Amino acid sequence: PTKKSSAAARGGDVVTRVCYASGLTTVPVVHLSETGKDAVGLSAAERWRNRLGAVQIDEIKVKKLTGHVLVVDDVITTGATLKATIMVLTSRGVKIRGGLGWSNA
């Protein structure tokens, strides 16, 4: 997930575009709140605290999810964003198959 403002500044959400291009069913249901700090330079513990409460979901789209879900992120540094995203989705009853990042830092 990304902040909506960050995606807009980059010309769109690259993760969502790649997921759509994969041909797999893609449902963008997650974004980060605008109040979270940039994670660059934060320790693993600071990144985790920064992500708690920052992951927001589209409740209407989440209710329509069926089957198992793969959560995709572009960069995995400590895994805090992926972990927080999975926690929020599973708390809503979403069945997570796994998480995928295509780059690590």
C-alpha positions in Angstrom: 0.0 0.0 0.0 1.0 3.6 -0.5 -0.3 7.0 0.5 -2.7 8.4 -2.1 -0.6 11.6 -2.3 2.6 9.6 -2.9 0.9 7.6 -5.7 -0.4 10.8 -7.3 3.1 12.4 -7.1 4.5 9.3 -9.0 1.9 9.4 -11.7 -0.1 6.5 -10.1 0.3 3.4 -8.0 2.9 1.3 -9.7 2.0 -1.8 -7.6 -1.6 -1.7 -8.6 -0.6 -1.2 -12.3 1.7 -4.2 -12.2 -1.0 -6.3 -10.5 -3.5 -5.4 -13.2 -0.9 -6.2 -15.9 -0.4 -9.6 -14.4 -3.9 -10.7 -15.6 -4.8 -11.9 -12.1 -7.9 -10.6 -10.4 -6.8 -7.4 -8.7 -8.7 -5.5 -6.1 -6.9 -2.5 -4.6 -8.4 -2.3 -1.1 -5.5 -0.9 1.0 -3.8 2.5 1.3 -1.7 4.2 3.9 -3.1 7.2 5.8 -1.6 10.6 5.0 -0.5 11.1 8.6 2.1 8.3 8.7 5.7 9.4 8.6 8.0 8.5 5.7 9.8 5.2 6.7 13.2 6.2 5.3 15.7 6.2 8.1 13.5 4.5 10.7 14.6 1.5 12.7 12.5 -1.8 12.4 10.7 -1.0 15.7 10.0 2.6 14.5 8.7 1.4 11.2 6.3 -1.0 12.9 5.0 1.7 15.3 4.7 4.0 12.3 2.5 1.4 10.4 0.2 0.5 13.3 -3.0 2.4 12.5 -1.7 3.7 9.2 -3.0 0.9 7.0 -6.5 1.8 5.9 -8.9 -0.3 3.8 -11.9 0.2 1.6 -14.5 -1.6 3.7 -16.9 -2.1 0.8 -14.3 -3.7 -1.4 -13.0 -5.9 1.4 -16.5 -7.4 2.0 -16.6 -8.5 -1.6 -13.3 -10.4 -1.5 -13.6 -14.1 -1.9 -11.1 -16.9 -1.8 -7.5 -16.4 -0.8 -5.7 -13.1 -1.2 -2.1 -12.4 -2.1 -0.9 -9.1 -0.6 1.7 -7.3 -2.9 4.2 -4.6 -1.9 6.9 -3.1 -4.0 9.7 -2.8 -1.5 10.2 -4.9 1.6 12.7 -3.4 4.1 11.6 -4.7 7.5 8.3 -6.2 6.5 6.4 -3.8 8.8 4.0 -2.5 6.0 3.3 -6.0 4.8 2.7 -7.4 8.3 0.4 -4.5 9.3 -1.5 -4.9 6.0 -2.0 -8.6 6.6 -3.1 -8.0 10.2 -5.7 -5.4 9.1 -7.1 -7.7 6.4 -7.2 -10.8 8.5 -9.0 -8.8 11.3 -11.8 -8.3 8.7 -12.0 -12.0 7.9 -9.9 -11.9 4.7 -8.0 -15.2 4.0 -4.4 -14.4 3.1 -2.5 -16.8 0.9 0.7 -14.9 1.2 2.6 -11.7 0.8 4.8 -10.8 -2.1 7.5 -8.1 -2.5 9.4 -7.6 -5.7 12.3 -5.7 -4.2 14.1 -5.6 -0.8 16.0 -2.8 0.7 
